[in-house]
Amino acid sequence: MSIRVYAAVAAAALAAACSFHETRTVTAPPTQADDSCSLYGYTPGTSAYNQCVQRETAARRNGRVAANYGESRVVADSQNACLSYGLTVGTSSYDRCVQREIAYRRPL
């Protein structure tokens, strides 16, 4: 084979290698100061903890609520969020969760 063919093959291989692009979405673990899921009693590294982190992240991504958001709705949504994290009503973890969720939902 000639040098031109080798050069063409090498150029094609380099172009193909440069065009590869991988996209990944990574959810960063919460900082120790705001590790709500540990405060709720979940053990880091377990599937329940990971599920809690994912749900907490989604809730935070939605941001704070509008100023006309009623207090009873704030409490109800906070309780529902804590139930979705797998917490049991009446436990200290659930109560802490509800208080944190209420704080997150209060208008600025």
For each residue, the residues with C-beta under 8 A, 3 or more apart:
1: 5 6
2: 5 6
3: 6 7
4: 7 8
5: 1 2 8 9
6: 1 2 3 9 10
7: 3 4 10 11
8: 4 5 11 12
9: 5 6 12 13
10: 6 7 13 14
11: 7 8 14 15
12: 8 9 15 16
13: 9 10 16 17
14: 10 11 17 18
15: 11 12 18 19
16: 12 13 19 20
17: 13 14 20
18: 14 15
19: 15 16
20: 16 17
21:
22:
23:
24:
25:
26:
27: 53 54 57
28:
29: 35 44 53
30: 34 35 36 37 53 56
31: 34 35
32: 35
33:
34: 30 31
35: 29 30 31 32 38 39 44
36: 30 39 40 52 56 97 100
37: 30 40 42 44 49 52 53 56 85
38: 35 41 42 43 44 49
39: 35 36 93 96 97 100
40: 36 37 52 82 85 87 93 94 96 97
41: 38 87 91 93
42: 37 38 46 48 49 52
43: 38 46 48 49
44: 29 35 37 38 49
45: 49 50
46: 42 43 49 50
47: 50 51
48: 42 43 51 52 86
49: 37 38 42 43 44 45 46 52 53
50: 45 46 47 53 54
51: 47 48 54 55 85 86
52: 36 37 40 42 48 49 55 56 85 86
53: 27 29 30 37 49 50 56 57
54: 27 50 51 57 58
55: 51 52 58 59 81 84 85
56: 30 36 37 52 53 59 60 85
57: 27 53 54 60 61
58: 54 55 61 62
59: 55 56 62 81 101 104
60: 56 57 63 104
61: 57 58
62: 58 59
63: 60
64: 104 105 106 107 108
65: 69 74 105 106 107
66: 69 107
67: 107
68:
69: 65 66 73 74 105 107
70: 73 74
71: 74 75
72: 75 76
73: 69 70 76 77
74: 65 69 70 71 77 78 102 105 106
75: 71 72 78 79 98 102
76: 72 73 79 80
77: 73 74 80 81 101 105
78: 74 75 81 82 97 98 101 102 104 105
79: 75 76 82 83 89 98 101
80: 76 77 83 84
81: 55 59 77 78 84 85 97 101
82: 40 78 79 85 87 94 97 98 101
83: 79 80 86 87 89
84: 55 80 81
85: 37 40 51 52 55 56 81 82 97
86: 48 51 52 83
87: 40 41 82 83 91 93 94 97
88: 91 93 94
89: 79 83 94
90: 94 95
91: 41 87 88 94 95
92: 95 96
93: 39 40 41 87 88 96 97
94: 40 82 87 88 89 90 91 97 98
95: 90 91 92 98 99
96: 39 40 92 93 99 100
97: 36 39 40 78 81 82 85 87 93 94 100 101
98: 75 78 79 82 94 95 101 102
99: 95 96 102 103
100: 36 39 96 97 103 104
101: 59 77 78 79 81 82 97 98 104 105
102: 74 75 78 98 99 105 106
103: 99 100 106
104: 59 60 64 78 100 101
105: 64 65 69 74 77 78 101 102
106: 64 65 74 102 103
107: 64 65 66 67 69
108: 64
